[in-house]
Every structure is written in structure tokens, then in C-alpha cells.
Amino acid sequence: MPQLGESIAEAVIVRFLVQPGDRVEADQDVLEVETNKATMNVSSPCPGTVQDWKVKLDASYPVGQVVGYLEASQEDVERLGLTAPMDAGKSHGSLPEVELEHGSTPEGKTMTVEPTVRGLPVPANAAGASYMSPRMKARMAELGLHAADLAGIAGSGAAGRLTIQDFEKFLVNLEKNPLTKASSMRVAVADAMRRSWTRPIATVALPVCIDALLAHRKTSEPKPGPALYAMRALAIALSKNSAPAGRLIGNNIVHPKSIDIGFAVEAEDGVLVPVIRNLDTRPLKELVGVYNQLVELARQRHLPPDATGGSIATVTNFGTFGLTWATPIPLPEQTLVLGMGAGRLVPSWDAAKGQFVPIMELNLTLSFDHRVMDGGAAGRLLAHIAQLLAKPEEL
């Protein structure tokens, strides 16, 4: 099982794309798997013949787990630096019959799998700040729960402290309610938002006239989506000053090496964030096809690994749900999220005409990590984005 993306340590087998005895080519897709972020394919490292699968459908396996055997040439084995899985006493091409259980090596030792994180690490299971006794922590770890899951329990201990008896009573009461298994997508989103909320998050907003944007979009072919205009404006603004998108690590601000912006796409039971790289150097017209393709792939949960993770900010168009105002939360590894509300006709005073005129206006919101910047810097960044949106032909 290969590493399928940042912070991903395991994947569920969804479908076998080839069967034992089938001949495959290098980089041919052989397995379809599902992670907590997307559905992806696992490909063959070299040409060969599939000998056997050692995994089962709908079961989860960690990175590094043997999923099956491929009969390959000695030349390919040596080129890839692989160890041929055969006993010395067996003839060339024969394979040992080793049944692997989930999470185990052929020697029976439990595999310890750590997700590979490119860049600065983000803890995958950081606990909340509430005090809990060692006994309570052990019980919660056993059940896979976090401090945030217990926020609604009233403690009966000293000074309102939550006791183990309170916790066990809470569990008994839970079992009296209808329960459904949360999807891997929902669990991943919940974990990300819990970690994000450990920081002081603030939001500023600005009403913006989008008449020029709508006129430009009407005459454009292909037509950019409203969120793509905002992504491009945000990228240009950050290219002038990347400090607002920096991350506070210890006593240092870590500035981004490139302007990679993500955008939120609603998928089944969650949200995916495809990423467009180097957005500050690519004009709007060239991005429409890329943007539309990533939207479709995200809805299918088939995003390629190079289009996920590593972004410095996210744009979310909550106006598609009819909302005019919202306070989105930045992802744990980001400092900024730019939100767009629904456009609506409002009266605006025209000094030249001496009267109110109707304009199409929406609210732009910028939620940010207050440790990295203050309201003034956030307001100036938002004003710069609004100025850029007023001249869409320059995007």
C-alpha cells in the first residue's frame, strides 16, 4: 500500500481492477482504494503478471502493507530496488504462500505506520485542552474519543470536574439513541475543524460591488466561476505580501514558497479542497478548464494526489447556499480562508446622479489566525482583494 497523500496512513480496498493471472503494464491501475479524503487508484510499479491478492474488499490496510504479489522480471526487480518475495529453495517465479493479517508483517509483528507529511507537521490526533485524569484518558483512547466529544457532559466531581462515572453514564445514555456509523469523510472533516479551533480565529467582512465581475463573466468564454475570480484576486494580493498567509511556528513566521490556493467543494457527507498551484502566475482565462475539472473530480472523490494538500489558503463560496454572511474556519495547516456570500441587489448612493441606484453586492469575509495578523492587516488584505475584483479584466 503506497503513501496516497499527506497525513494518510491507511486506505480501504474498494475494487480489484485486475485479477490474478492478468498481465499488467507499468503504472497500470490495479486497485481502487478509498482514503478519508478521496477515492484513488493504486498502480503497478512495473510490467508483470498479477499472482495473488492478499487483501479483502471493504477492509482497511496501512501504508506499507503487502496487498498482493506481482511476478516481474529480475531486471525490473533490481531497477526498482525490490526484494524478490521467494524462498531460496523455490524455482524462479514461485511465490511463498504467506497470509497477512491486517496490520501485521509476515513475521507477525504489528506494523507501526506514521503518515508522511510534506512540509510542517500537523498532529493527526491532538487532544483538547481540558484536564482529564490518566484513567479517563486511557478509557477515551480505548474508545477513540477526543475531549471535544465530551463537551456536553456536566461533571459531578470537585469544581465540576468530569469523573469516570460521569463518562461511563454518558456512554450508557448514548446507546439508548439511534446510532449510525460516521463516514471517513465526516470523521476527517470533524478532526480538521477540531484542530483548527485550537487557535484564536477572527473574521472581518466587507460588502463588495460585483457588477464589473458579472459583466466580465458574461462576455468571457469559457466563463470563470465566481470563486475562481476570488482565488485569482487572493493569489495576486498574497504575491505582493505573503506574510498574512504565513504560519506561526514557535517564534517564527514561516512564509509560503509558492502561492497555492485551495477551494471548497461539497462532496458526499463532507467537503474536499482541491488545490491550484502557482495561482499568482497563471491568468484567469487559462484556469477555467483546470478549475472545472477539479470541481468534477472532487465531487466524484477522485482528486489526484498533486491536487490536494499544501495550499496556503482556501476560498469558499457559501453564497451558493443562499447565505449572505458566514464565518468559515481555516484548515489546520492554513492561516486564511476567504468566503463569498450570495449576491443581492441593494441601493447605492451615486453622487454624480444625486440618487440611489441598484447594484449587485456580496459580502466578502476573511477568517484568519489572530496570532499571525491583526484586524488592521486583515482589513487591508480584504480591501486589496476587493479592488482587484473591481477590475476583473486584469485578473
C-alpha positions in Angstrom: 0.0 0.0 0.0 1.7 3.2 -1.1 1.5 6.6 0.5 -1.6 8.2 -1.1 -1.3 11.8 0.3 -0.3 13.9 3.2 -1.4 12.6 6.6 -2.9 9.5 5.1 -1.8 6.3 6.9 -4.3 3.7 5.6 -6.8 3.1 2.8 -9.9 0.8 2.3 -9.9 -1.6 -0.6 -12.9 -0.7 -2.8 -12.4 -2.7 -6.0 -9.9 -5.1 -7.7 -9.3 -3.7 -11.2 -7.3 -6.7 -12.3 -7.4 -10.4 -11.3 -4.8 -13.0 -10.6 -3.3 -14.2 -13.9 -3.8 -10.8 -15.6 -0.9 -9.2 -17.4 -0.4 -5.6 -16.4 1.9 -2.8 -17.7 3.9 -0.3 -15.6 1.7 2.4 -14.0 -1.5 0.5 -14.9 -4.2 0.9 -12.2 -4.7 -2.4 -10.4 -6.6 -1.4 -7.2 -9.2 1.2 -6.3 -9.0 2.3 -2.7 -10.7 4.9 -0.5 -9.0 7.2 2.0 -10.5 9.7 4.3 -10.0 12.3 1.6 -10.8 10.7 -1.8 -11.1 7.6 -3.9 -7.8 6.8 -5.6 -6.2 4.1 -7.7 -3.0 2.1 -6.9 -0.9 1.3 -9.9 1.6 -1.4 -10.8 5.3 -0.4 -10.3 6.4 -2.3 -13.4 5.2 -4.7 -16.0 4.3 -8.2 -14.9 1.6 -10.8 -14.1 -0.6 -10.5 -11.0 -0.1 -13.6 -8.9 -2.3 -13.1 -5.9 -4.1 -10.6 -3.8 -3.5 -10.7 0.0 -6.3 -8.1 0.9 -10.0 -8.2 1.1 -12.7 -5.8 -0.1 -14.1 -3.2 2.3 -11.1 -3.7 4.7 -8.6 -1.0 5.7 -4.9 -1.6 5.3 -2.0 0.6 6.4 0.7 2.2 4.3 3.4 -0.4 3.7 1.1 -3.4 4.0 1.6 -6.1 1.3 -1.6 -6.0 -0.8 -0.6 -8.6 -3.4 2.2 -10.2 -5.5 3.3 -9.4 -9.0 5.6 -11.6 -11.0 8.2 -9.3 -12.6 11.4 -9.7 -14.4 14.7 -9.8 -12.5 15.8 -6.7 -14.4 12.7 -4.7 -13.1 13.2 -6.1 -9.6 16.8 -4.8 -9.5 15.9 -1.5 -11.2 13.2 -0.8 -8.6 15.3 -1.9 -5.7 12.8 -4.5 -4.7 13.5 -7.8 -2.8 12.1 -10.8 -4.7 9.5 -12.4 -2.4 10.6 -16.0 -2.9 12.3 -18.7 -0.9 15.8 -19.8 -1.8 14.6 -23.4 -2.3 11.9 -22.5 -4.8 12.3 -22.1 -8.5 12.2 -18.7 -10.2 8.7 -17.3 -10.4 7.2 -19.3 -7.5 5.8 -17.3 -4.6 5.6 -18.1 -0.9 2.1 -18.6 0.5 2.1 -16.1 3.4 -1.3 -15.0 4.7 -1.1 -11.5 6.0 -3.5 -10.2 8.6 -4.5 -6.6 8.7 -1.7 -4.6 10.4 0.8 -7.4 10.5 4.1 -8.3 8.8 4.9 -11.8 7.6 6.8 -12.3 10.9 3.6 -11.5 12.8 4.9 -8.2 14.2 2.5 -5.3 14.3 3.2 -2.6 11.8 3.7 1.0 13.2 2.6 3.3 10.4 3.1 7.0 10.5 1.6 9.2 7.8 4.2 11.0 5.6 3.6 14.8 5.9 5.4 17.0 3.4 6.3 20.4 5.0 5.5 21.3 8.5 3.8 18.5 10.6 0.2 18.7 11.6 -0.7 16.4 14.6 -3.3 13.9 13.5 -4.9 13.3 16.9 -4.1 16.3 19.1 -6.1 16.2 22.4 -8.1 19.2 23.7 -7.1 21.5 26.5 -9.4 20.1 29.2 -7.9 18.4 32.2 -8.6 14.7 32.4 -7.3 12.1 34.8 -4.9 9.4 33.4 -7.7 6.8 33.9 -10.1 9.0 31.8 -7.5 9.5 29.1 -6.9 5.8 28.9 -10.6 5.0 28.6 -11.1 7.7 25.9 -8.1 6.4 23.9 -9.5 2.9 24.1 -12.8 4.2 22.5 -11.1 6.6 20.1 -12.8 9.7 21.6 -11.5 13.3 22.0 -12.1 15.9 24.6 -14.4 17.8 22.2 -16.7 14.7 22.2 -17.4 15.3 25.9 -18.2 19.0 25.8 -21.9 18.4 26.6 -21.3 16.4 29.8 -21.9 18.1 33.2 -19.2 16.9 35.6 -20.2 15.9 39.1 -16.7 15.9 40.6 -14.9 18.7 42.6 -15.2 22.1 40.9 -17.4 20.5 38.2 -14.6 18.0 37.1 -15.7 15.2 34.9 -15.4 11.9 36.6 -15.0 8.4 35.2 -18.5 7.7 36.5 -19.9 10.7 34.5 -18.1 9.3 31.5 -19.5 5.8 31.7 -23.0 7.1 32.4 -22.6 9.2 29.2 -21.7 6.1 27.2 -24.7 4.2 28.6 -27.1 7.0 27.6 -25.6 7.2 24.1 -26.5 3.6 23.5 -30.2 4.4 24.1 -30.2 6.7 21.0 -30.2 5.6 17.3 -26.6 5.5 16.1 -25.2 5.4 12.6 -21.5 5.0 11.7 -19.9 8.3 10.6 -18.3 8.2 7.2 -14.5 8.5 6.9 -15.1 11.9 5.2 -17.1 13.2 8.1 -14.6 12.0 10.7 -11.8 13.7 8.7 -13.6 17.0 8.5 -14.5 16.9 12.2 -10.9 16.2 13.2 -9.6 19.0 11.0 -12.1 21.5 12.4 -11.4 20.5 16.0 -7.7 21.1 15.4 -8.3 24.4 13.7 -10.4 25.7 16.6 -7.4 25.3 19.0 -6.2 28.7 17.5 -7.8 32.1 18.0 -9.8 32.6 14.8 -11.2 36.0 13.9 -13.3 37.2 10.9 -13.6 40.6 9.1 -16.0 41.3 6.3 -16.5 43.9 3.5 -19.5 44.4 1.1 -18.3 44.4 -2.5 -20.0 45.5 -5.7 -19.7 42.8 -8.3 -21.3 44.5 -11.3 -18.0 44.6 -13.1 -17.3 41.0 -12.3 -20.6 39.8 -13.6 -20.3 41.9 -16.8 -16.8 40.4 -17.4 -18.1 36.9 -16.8 -21.0 37.4 -19.2 -18.6 38.3 -22.1 -16.0 35.6 -21.2 -15.8 32.2 -22.9 -15.3 29.9 -21.2 -17.0 31.5 -18.2 -15.0 31.6 -14.9 -16.9 30.7 -11.7 -17.2 33.4 -9.1 -14.9 31.6 -6.7 -12.2 31.5 -9.4 -12.2 35.3 -9.6 -11.8 35.4 -5.8 -9.0 32.8 -5.9 -7.1 34.8 -8.5 -7.5 38.1 -6.6 -6.4 36.5 -3.4 -3.3 35.0 -5.1 -2.3 38.3 -6.6 -2.7 40.1 -3.2 -0.7 37.4 -1.4 2.0 37.6 -4.1 2.6 41.2 -3.1 2.9 40.3 0.6 2.9 36.7 1.7 3.1 37.4 5.4 -0.7 37.2 6.0 -0.6 33.6 4.7 2.4 32.7 6.9 2.2 30.2 9.7 3.4 30.9 13.2 5.7 28.1 14.3 7.3 28.9 17.6 8.8 32.3 17.4 9.0 32.4 13.6 6.6 33.2 10.7 7.0 30.6 8.0 6.4 32.2 4.6 5.0 30.1 1.7 7.3 29.1 -1.1 4.5 29.3 -3.7 1.0 30.7 -3.9 -1.1 27.6 -4.0 -4.8 28.2 -3.3 -7.5 25.7 -2.5 -11.3 26.0 -2.9 -14.0 24.2 -1.1 -16.2 21.7 -3.0 -19.1 20.0 -1.3 -18.8 16.2 -1.7 -20.9 13.4 -0.2 -21.1 13.9 3.6 -18.2 16.4 3.6 -16.0 18.9 1.9 -13.0 18.4 -0.3 -10.4 21.2 -1.1 -8.8 20.8 -4.5 -5.7 23.0 -5.0 -4.5 25.0 -7.9 -0.7 25.6 -7.8 1.2 28.9 -8.5 -2.1 30.7 -8.9 -0.4 34.1 -9.0 1.4 33.4 -12.2 -1.5 31.9 -14.2 -4.1 34.2 -15.9 -7.7 33.7 -15.2 -8.6 32.5 -18.7 -6.1 29.6 -18.5 -7.5 28.5 -15.2 -11.2 27.9 -16.1 -10.7 24.4 -17.6 -8.4 23.3 -14.7 -10.9 24.7 -12.1 -13.9 23.0 -13.7 -12.1 19.6 -14.0 -11.1 19.7 -10.3 -14.6 20.5 -9.2 -15.9 17.4 -11.1 -13.1 15.2 -9.8 -13.8 16.4 -6.2 -17.5 15.6 -6.4 -16.5 12.1 -7.6 -13.9 11.9 -4.8 -11.2 11.1 -7.4 -8.8 14.0 -6.9 -5.2 13.3 -8.0 -2.6 13.5 -5.2 -0.9 16.5 -6.7 -4.2 18.5 -6.5 -4.6 18.0 -2.7 -2.8 19.4 0.3 0.0 22.0 0.6 -2.3 25.0 -0.1 -1.7 28.3 1.9 -5.3 29.5 1.9 -8.8 28.4 0.8 -11.7 30.2 -0.9 -15.2 29.0 -0.1 -18.4 30.3 -1.9 -21.0 29.8 0.8 -23.3 32.1 -1.3 -24.2 29.0 -3.4 -26.4 28.0 -0.4 -28.2 31.4 -0.4 -26.1 32.6 2.6 -25.1 36.2 2.7 -22.8 36.0 5.8 -20.7 33.2 7.4 -17.5 32.7 9.4 -15.6 29.8 7.7 -12.8 28.2 9.7 -9.3 27.9 8.1 -7.8 24.4 7.7 -5.3 23.4 10.5 -2.3 24.0 8.2 -3.6 27.3 6.9 -4.0 30.8 8.2 -6.6 32.2 5.9 -10.0 31.3 4.4 -11.8 33.8 2.1 -15.6 33.5 2.0 -18.1 34.7 -0.6 -21.7 35.4 0.2 -24.7 35.4 -2.1 -25.1 38.4 -4.4 -28.1 40.6 -4.0 -29.5 43.9 -5.4 -29.0 46.8 -2.9 -29.4 50.5 -3.2 -26.1 52.5 -3.5 -25.8 56.3 -3.5 -24.5 57.7 -6.8 -23.1 61.2 -6.0 -22.9 62.1 -9.7 -26.5 61.4 -10.3 -27.6 62.6 -6.9 -29.7 59.5 -6.3 -29.7 55.9 -5.2 -29.0 53.3 -7.9 -29.3 49.5 -7.7 -26.1 47.5 -7.6 -25.3 43.8 -7.2 -23.4 43.3 -3.9 -22.0 40.4 -1.9 -20.2 40.1 1.4 -16.5 39.0 1.3 -15.4 37.5 4.6 -11.8 36.8 5.7 -11.3 34.4 8.6 -7.7 34.3 9.9 -5.4 33.1 12.6 -5.3 36.1 15.0 -1.8 35.0 16.2 -0.4 35.8 12.7 -2.1 39.1 12.0 -4.5 41.6 13.5 -7.7 43.1 12.3 -5.9 46.0 10.5 -3.8 43.8 8.3 -6.8 41.5 7.6 -8.8 44.5 6.6 -6.2 45.9 4.3 -5.8 42.5 2.6 -9.6 42.2 2.2 -9.7 45.8 0.7 -6.9 44.9 -1.7 -8.9 41.8 -2.9 -12.0 43.9 -3.4 -10.0 46.4 -5.5 -8.7 43.6 -7.7 -12.3 42.2 -8.1 -13.4 45.6 -9.3 -11.0 45.2 -12.3 -11.7 41.6 -13.4 -10.1 42.2 -16.9 -6.7 42.5 -15.1 -7.1 39.1 -13.4 
